[in-house]
């Protein structure tokens, strides 16, 4: 897709969003929170060079919506009598929303870390959330059973790359840097690059090569920051 085509797609998505907001306001309905729609709008915005502080609003909306839907589902069978079939359905729905929440945090952290690394001042207000969400991602990464349940096993190293990159950026912004942090992230990123190389060799798709190249850049940064 060309830049012009992406710009046209972004305008179409934003127009659709505005129309949905007007319609839902008129009907007193909740605002449009479809995960796929928000994801495409955010990705198109980033491709057009929109700052992370603007795009993060979309990912935060997705995360909040997913978290709220999980709470509603948790209460559902507490308030109503649910048989085994219904409980199974509720659990499957909850897992979908949990996966969406994790995806939103990952995208938020990566987009904000990119702008923080570039020294874009507007991203500084996102720093505390980047730290919190990065640590939340790390907890998810360490729960292999949870990843399997949510169908996120294939994305484990992508989240690990995001986590390590965020830690590099956050530590590099400090006045008193801890070299030990850079060295830990270097070791993590070495594993990420190795995993991405295997994936790219097995599935030689453009998306996999882009992820591999990005991880290699992160690893190079870790090496430089750790004094190698």
PyMOL commands that set and color helices and strands:
alter all, ss='L'
color gray80, all
select helices_A, chain A and resi 3-27+35-47+52-79+84-117+121-142+144-150+153-172+179-202+206-225
alter helices_A, ss='H'
color red, helices_A
deselect
rebuild
show_as cartoon
